[in-house]
Amino acid sequence: MPAIDKPLSELKKYQGTNPKPADFDEYWEQALVEMKATHAEVELAKSDFQVPFAECFDMYFTGVKGARIHVKYVKPKTEANVKLPAILQFHGYSMDSGDWSSKLHYAALGYAVFAMDVRGQGGDSEDVGGVKGNTLQGHITRGLADDKHELFYRNVFLDTAQLAGIVMELPDIDENEVVATGWSQGGGLTLACAALEPRMKKIAAVYPFLSDYQRVWQMDLAIDAYQDIRRYFRRFDPQHKRHEAVFEKLGYIDIQHLSDRIQAETLMATGLMDEICPPSTQFAAFNKIHSLKKLELYPDFGHENLPGLHDIILQYFLEDKD
């Protein structure tokens, strides 16, 4: 079989390359304290898009550092006092929460759907770096030259966990039936969400981004989605004098180091020809998950549509839905 990475037998044992900071656990406990102290100020406004069997809302909440985060919320119309299961959706890098109509199949099955816009990317969430709108380039390395608590993805990971907590507290939601899914960046955020919010029931993460940065660098794949790393060295450390320090600091926002906190049942899918998010970086995260888990493999596929996977994920969530 053609290969761009380690043999499958080695992938199944691979434990990652990027260093884990010594104070990693303390770092995230402090971050969660900040998140829980943030007044969410949740706001709901009916969307112009509506359908007969569900209500569609624009949801906003205040995340850490004061950013207003936008979420598309689709709520099935049900009898009073019925508690709904919920699904959180996280989108790919540079994109947005997607069309309203892309949520309706889950709403038709009785799920409340919450699709979050990542701050500073394609949707309506706010990046408080000084301007509204797209601030995309440099997100992985944002904060490297500053205090470690200013890393951009730290705040995004916290947004996912804060959203999960907000959803679980809504009167119409069954807090024991909250699941999450996403592809690429969305897959990485799905893992981060479950790591930081242990009450998540199930998650489905597809070829997750934001894992094992040093391995990406060693494979000479710091291009495309990971090009921020190459750009950072070329502009700010052209002789790599701070090479070790850079990757150690990136370790704070490396999802492989969060994965052992996950308690949710986990499905992950990987294409073994993925040159955007190399398989070894994905296995570095998957191999550290201790909860019930399973892996869907696509040997001949890369970072692309994986045939049949949307159906697999839907049935995975439905199989023991109360």
C-alpha positions in Angstrom: 0.0 0.0 0.0 1.4 3.5 -0.8 2.3 5.4 2.3 3.2 9.0 3.2 3.8 8.3 6.9 4.7 5.5 9.3 3.4 1.9 8.7 0.0 1.3 10.3 1.5 -1.0 12.9 3.8 1.8 14.1 1.0 4.4 13.9 -1.1 2.4 16.3 1.7 2.7 18.9 3.0 6.2 18.1 2.9 8.6 21.1 3.8 11.9 19.5 6.9 14.0 19.1 6.0 17.6 20.2 7.1 18.3 23.8 4.6 18.6 26.5 5.3 21.6 28.9 5.9 20.6 32.5 3.1 22.8 33.7 0.6 21.7 31.1 -2.1 20.5 33.5 -1.8 23.6 35.7 -2.0 25.8 32.6 -5.3 24.4 31.5 -6.7 24.3 35.1 -6.0 28.1 35.3 -7.6 28.6 31.8 -10.8 26.8 32.9 -10.9 29.0 36.0 -10.8 32.1 33.7 -13.5 30.6 31.5 -15.8 29.8 34.4 -15.4 33.3 35.7 -16.4 34.8 32.3 -20.0 36.1 32.2 -21.4 34.5 29.1 -24.2 37.1 28.5 -26.0 34.6 26.2 -28.3 36.3 23.6 -30.7 34.6 21.2 -32.2 36.2 18.2 -34.5 34.5 15.7 -32.9 34.0 12.3 -34.4 35.1 9.0 -34.0 31.4 8.0 -36.9 29.3 9.4 -38.5 25.9 8.6 -41.8 24.3 9.6 -40.4 21.7 12.0 -37.7 23.7 13.8 -36.7 27.2 15.0 -33.5 28.8 14.0 -31.6 31.3 16.3 -28.5 33.3 16.1 -26.9 32.7 19.5 -24.1 34.9 20.9 -22.1 34.5 24.1 -19.1 36.3 25.6 -15.9 34.1 25.6 -12.6 34.7 27.4 -10.9 38.0 26.7 -14.3 39.5 26.0 -14.9 38.1 22.5 -18.5 37.7 21.3 -18.9 34.2 19.9 -21.6 33.4 17.3 -23.4 30.1 17.1 -26.1 28.9 14.7 -28.8 27.2 16.9 -31.5 25.0 15.4 -34.1 23.7 17.8 -36.7 21.1 16.8 -40.3 22.1 17.6 -41.5 19.7 20.3 -44.1 19.5 23.1 -43.5 21.5 26.2 -41.1 20.2 28.9 -39.4 17.8 26.4 -35.6 17.7 27.0 -33.6 17.4 23.8 -30.3 15.8 23.0 -27.8 18.3 21.5 -25.0 18.1 19.0 -22.2 20.7 18.8 -20.6 21.2 15.4 -17.1 22.7 14.8 -16.0 23.8 11.4 -12.8 23.5 9.4 -9.9 26.0 9.3 -10.7 29.4 7.8 -14.4 28.4 7.2 -17.6 29.1 9.2 -20.5 27.3 10.8 -22.1 26.6 7.4 -25.6 26.9 6.0 -28.7 26.6 8.2 -29.9 23.8 5.9 -26.9 21.7 6.7 -28.2 21.3 10.3 -31.7 20.2 9.5 -31.2 16.4 9.2 -30.1 16.3 12.8 -33.0 18.6 13.8 -35.4 16.3 12.0 -34.0 13.5 14.2 -34.8 15.4 17.3 -31.4 17.0 18.0 -30.8 20.6 19.0 -27.9 21.7 16.9 -25.3 24.3 17.9 -22.7 25.2 15.2 -20.0 27.6 16.4 -18.1 30.2 14.4 -14.4 30.2 15.3 -13.3 33.7 16.3 -11.4 35.5 13.6 -12.2 33.1 10.8 -15.1 32.9 8.2 -18.1 33.5 10.4 -19.6 36.1 12.7 -17.6 35.5 15.9 -15.3 38.3 17.1 -11.6 38.2 17.4 -10.7 40.8 20.0 -7.2 41.4 18.5 -8.4 44.9 17.5 -10.7 44.5 14.5 -13.8 42.5 13.5 -13.6 40.0 10.7 -11.0 37.7 9.3 -7.6 37.7 11.1 -6.7 34.2 9.8 -3.0 34.2 9.0 -0.9 33.3 12.1 -3.6 31.7 14.3 -1.4 28.7 15.3 1.5 31.0 16.2 -0.5 33.9 17.6 0.8 34.6 21.1 4.2 32.9 20.7 6.0 36.2 21.3 3.7 37.0 24.3 2.6 35.4 27.5 1.7 31.7 27.1 -1.9 32.5 28.3 -2.3 34.7 25.1 -2.1 31.8 22.6 -4.9 32.2 20.2 -6.0 28.6 20.2 -6.1 28.5 24.0 -9.1 30.9 23.7 -10.7 28.9 20.9 -10.4 25.6 22.9 -12.1 27.4 25.8 -14.9 28.7 23.5 -15.8 25.1 22.7 -15.9 24.0 26.3 -17.8 27.1 27.3 -20.4 26.5 24.6 -20.8 22.9 25.8 -21.4 24.2 29.3 -23.9 26.8 28.2 -25.8 24.2 26.1 -26.0 21.8 29.1 -27.6 24.5 31.2 -30.3 25.3 28.8 -33.7 24.3 30.1 -34.7 22.4 26.9 -31.5 20.4 26.7 -30.7 17.0 28.3 -27.3 17.6 29.8 -26.5 13.9 29.7 -27.1 13.7 25.9 -24.7 16.3 24.4 -22.3 15.2 21.6 -19.9 16.9 19.3 -18.4 16.5 15.9 -16.1 18.2 13.3 -13.7 17.6 10.5 -10.0 18.9 10.4 -9.9 22.0 12.6 -13.4 21.0 13.7 -12.0 17.5 14.6 -9.3 19.1 16.7 -11.8 21.3 18.4 -14.1 18.4 19.0 -11.3 16.6 20.9 -10.4 19.8 22.8 -14.1 20.3 23.8 -14.4 16.8 25.2 -11.1 17.1 27.0 -12.1 20.4 28.7 -15.8 19.5 29.3 -15.8 15.9 30.8 -19.6 15.6 30.7 -19.7 15.2 26.9 -21.4 11.9 26.0 -19.9 11.1 22.6 -17.7 12.8 20.0 -16.8 12.1 16.4 -13.5 13.7 15.2 -12.4 13.5 11.6 -8.7 13.8 10.7 -8.1 16.3 13.5 -5.9 19.4 13.0 -3.8 21.1 15.7 -1.8 18.0 16.8 1.9 17.2 17.2 3.3 20.3 15.5 6.9 19.2 15.7 6.0 16.0 13.8 4.5 18.1 11.0 7.7 20.1 10.9 9.9 17.1 10.7 7.8 15.7 7.8 8.3 19.0 5.9 4.5 19.5 5.9 4.3 22.9 7.6 2.5 24.1 4.5 -1.2 24.5 3.7 -3.0 24.4 7.1 0.3 24.4 9.1 2.1 27.1 7.1 2.0 29.4 10.1 4.9 27.5 11.6 7.1 27.9 8.6 6.1 31.6 8.3 6.9 32.2 11.9 10.4 30.8 11.7 11.2 32.7 8.5 10.0 36.0 9.9 10.9 35.8 13.6 13.5 33.1 14.1 15.3 32.6 10.8 18.2 30.7 12.4 16.0 28.6 14.6 17.8 29.8 17.8 14.5 29.4 19.7 13.5 26.2 17.9 13.0 24.0 21.1 11.2 26.8 23.0 8.8 27.5 20.1 7.6 23.9 19.9 7.5 23.6 23.7 5.2 26.6 23.8 3.1 25.2 21.0 2.7 22.2 23.2 0.2 24.1 25.4 -2.3 24.1 22.4 -1.4 20.6 21.1 -4.5 18.4 21.3 -2.5 15.2 21.7 -1.6 16.5 25.2 -5.3 17.1 26.1 -6.6 13.8 24.8 -6.0 11.8 27.9 -8.6 13.9 29.7 -11.4 12.8 27.3 -14.1 10.8 29.0 -16.6 10.8 26.2 -17.0 7.8 23.9 -14.9 8.6 20.8 -15.0 7.9 17.1 -12.1 9.1 15.0 -11.7 8.8 11.2 -8.4 9.0 9.4 -7.2 8.9 5.8 -3.8 7.3 5.7 -2.8 9.4 2.7 -3.5 12.7 4.4 -0.7 15.3 3.7 -2.5 18.2 5.4 -2.9 16.6 8.8 -0.4 13.6 8.7 -1.8 10.4 10.1 0.9 10.1 12.7 -0.2 13.5 14.2 -3.7 12.1 14.4 -2.7 8.9 16.0 -0.6 10.8 18.6 -4.0 12.1 19.9 -6.0 9.0 19.4 -3.5 6.7 21.1 -3.7 8.8 24.3 -7.5 8.6 24.6 -8.4 6.1 27.4 -12.2 6.2 27.1 -14.1 3.8 24.8 -13.0 4.6 21.3 -13.0 3.3 17.7 -11.2 4.3 14.5 -12.5 4.4 11.0 -9.6 4.0 8.5 -9.5 5.1 4.8 -6.2 3.7 3.5 -6.4 5.4 0.0 -7.8 8.8 1.1 -6.3 12.0 2.2 -7.7 15.3 3.5 -10.9 15.1 1.6 -14.4 13.7 1.7 -14.4 10.2 3.2 -17.2 8.2 1.5 -19.9 7.0 3.8 -18.5 8.7 6.8 -21.3 11.2 7.3 -23.7 8.2 7.5 -21.4 6.3 9.9 -21.2 9.3 12.3 -25.0 9.9 12.2 -25.7 6.2 13.0 -23.0 6.3 15.7 -24.8 9.1 17.5 -28.2 7.5 17.0 -27.2 4.0 18.1 -28.0 4.5 21.8 -29.8 7.8 21.8 -32.4 7.9 24.6 
